[in-house]
Amino acid sequence: MSAAANGATREERVLDIVQRTRSRPARFRDAQITMSHGAGGKASQSLIEGLLLPALCNDALAALGDAGTVALDGAALAISTDSFVVTPIRFPGGSIGELAVNGTVNDVAVSGARPLAITLSLVLEEGLSSSELREEIDAVARAAQAAGVQVIAGDTKVVERGHADAMYACTTGLGVIDPRARLSPAGLRPGDHILLSGSVGEHGMAVMLARNEFSLEADIRSDTRSLWPAADALLAAAGRDLHCMRDPTRGGVASALNELARASGMSALIREADVPVDAAVAGAAELLGIDPLYVANEGKLLAFVAPGRAGAALAALRAVPGCEQAADIGEVAQEPPGMVLVDTAFGGRRVLDLLAGDPLPRIC
Amino acid sequence: MSAAANGATREERVLDIVQRTRSRPARFRDAQITMSHGAGGKASQSLIEGLLLPALCNDALAALGDAGTVALDGAALAISTDSFVVTPIRFPGGSIGELAVNGTVNDVAVSGARPLAITLSLVLEEGLSSSELREEIDAVARAAQAAGVQVIAGDTKVVERGHADAMYACTTGLGVIDPRARLSPAGLRPGDHILLSGSVGEHGMAVMLARNEFSLEADIRSDTRSLWPAADALLAAAGRDLHCMRDPTRGGVASALNELARASGMSALIREADVPVDAAVAGAAELLGIDPLYVANEGKLLAFVAPGRAGAALAALRAVPGCEQAADIGEVAQEPPGMVLVDTAFGGRRVLDLLAGDPLPRIC
């Protein structure tokens, strides 16, 4: 029974989510919030499935997509919201203002919706220098212009010195679902090719190195950018054969694939050797003992395409500026349901699980 | 020249805002952000007009309404966003979860739009107890149900202990503009009656007293509630004769009237004796040396109605639960432009200016 059926009780609706995910929902048993609840891994999943969804249950949330949807006369809208608490607020390749625009625009774009507008709500720390604020507002304006969205509403709050770190930003994005798009985790089919729009791990690694906690210097810049051009190219090339898209932000490609495997009941098999990783990122990741597949991206997407159109979709993707390194990295299978497997560069096969803990806190 | 004219440069568009407000825009010259930039008074105005608007300039923002608007095929949407940083997170009559729903729903409602959906983005402090979080999520769910909106998208971030205070919440609300509504500060006309939907100052005073910083006990509860029923009743009773609505939150009735006077180039004259103030609020305000007209409300609206329909509008408002004390508190005039005057209970007349500083920080 669909959760949309009239007269369904809250319990039936929750049960429906369970059945749709084809696995037991994570329970939330922790006594306190820890950093790992914000990391996009196992603890985040238990918070969302065990506490937030049952309390706020409705179809849009239950679909667990990157954006909620609203149907109006004549138009279907995608809406997504995100808070940004990245520290430091400036890092090679970007800053919180740019990230706040692109992060939300991208959640809308991978839902198959052309981003139209965003709202911007700031929590500023008392004592923040006006020049730093001005730089971030200018960064918001530039990123919004580049992404083709207007900032249509805003809010500003100030908290005392020591509360909030310079600034937090919350953006909500609004887009109109493209008529070519029929995207959903439930659309994944065995045999679908998994495309990745470029090299992984740059954003998370750039922010980590900007903290100067490691005696490590490397020329790594955040990949923050709008993904609508990539999404648009894929919709044009693959149409209804494009089954799903997702931007692998917090928790990286590994977490995004796990979420989709869980939501679809399918499995994903990745060929590690085919995943593009910049040499500097690979080197830094090895020194820090972090798998680049778990490191956040802010300008990359995963696309799931029926085998017959995968080649054309990959070619279209590679023609988009910033996606020249796009690659076919694996495929969807029926077994084992809900899991992600990776064929390693050394010829082995291992499970790529959800993150436990939070090796890279405050990355976005 | 309208800012919507094609080919207008950014400078022309900024100039247009200036002309529309019929007064010089506030300049932003402060070197640092202070608490007063978040108080909704003079410093907030200079931040918005001097920094945010020029950088992010577009028509929706320039209108300075409580919500931005987006026109789609067949529907006009109102969208509003707000961050909530109230401390403590629970207070008599409400809590941050309820506030985050109603505050945003009300910004949509006073724009003349029926609230449909909200998004919820949380910044949680590491160490927050799960039971406190659960209570707030339940409060969000209850308030959303009472307001008739669904929570359609969400996000959760966690920051280290000591950063953020228990939790911050950012909500964005979406509504469909009611076909009966033609509301805007520019719609204010000399002679319009100013209606207030009930007694003022309860929310701000309840939060202040909940901090236990004053040895003052009083039975004051926040007035947080959805204002759509009140807005709906006014639209039904006054139609196009309802010229503008505004919810007087941060900075209270005085700040909301000043914003509207400035945006419309009109003046507002208020009769202090006609403004309903609960006796406990009046007593606490007097002891703390704060004018209740500057204290935040979270369940009250101001409505500007043409004289011929003001009586019917007031009667309709008083029939709405929670608005029994609604009153006609003054009227709009042409002179002096951009100012708010108050006839005091003692027979004098004084200027009711924008707040300087922030006597009531972190109230929402």
Interface residues (C-beta under 8 A of the other chain):
Chain A: F28 D30 A31 Q32 I33 T34 M35 S36 H37 G38 A39 S44 L47 I48 L51 L52 A55 L56 N58 A60 L61 A67 G68 T69 V70 L72 D73 G74 A75 L77 I79 S80 T81 D82 S83 F84 V85 L116 A117 T119 L120 S121 L122 V123 L124 E125 E126 G127 L128 S129 S130 L133 R134 I137 D138 V140 A141 A144 Q150 V151 I152 A153 G154 D155 T156 K157 V158 V159 E160 G162 H163 A164 D165 Y168 C170 T172 L174 V176 P361 R362
Chain B: F28 D30 A31 Q32 I33 T34 M35 S36 H37 G38 A39 S44 L47 I48 L51 L52 A55 L56 N58 A60 L61 A67 G68 T69 V70 L72 D73 G74 A75 L77 I79 S80 T81 D82 S83 F84 V85 L116 A117 T119 L120 S121 L122 V123 L124 E125 E126 G127 L128 S129 S130 L133 R134 I137 D138 V140 A141 A144 Q150 V151 I152 A153 G154 D155 T156 K157 V158 V159 E160 G162 H163 A164 D165 Y168 C170 T172 L174 V176 P361 R362
